[in-house]
Amino acid sequence: MSERTILYIEDNEYNRKIVRQLLGRTSYQLVEAVDGESGVALAQQLVPQLILMDVQLPKMSGLDATRMLKADPRTSGIPIIVITSFALSGDREKAAVAGADNYLAKPYSPRELLALVRQYLPEA
């Protein structure tokens, strides 16, 4: 596994494709999961350097997955950026309470996401 591995937990293929294309032009290695349960399992197995987490996920919400990963000593130190299309009042606080390190509301510009990723995981 690369020292620049990013796990993206997102059930929407279109959103995954956008991030796949964005990070495909960088030195990052992207690994994807399509629901909260498999995302948590993959994070525990791979221990990536950064996690991008959607909030609305099948099987387990992104906030529950974030809480679970932050409670696990193997994954508690991994920065998690919560990405949500439900940018309602209080969502940023809910993400922070769940343990998220940062928060990004959809729609976002690819440049904005890449800047946030580089803030936590500078490119070589």
Helices and strands as residue ranges (DSSP letters): E 5-9, H 13-24, E 29-33, H 36-46, E 50-54, H 62-71, E 80-84, H 91-98, E 102-105, H 110-120
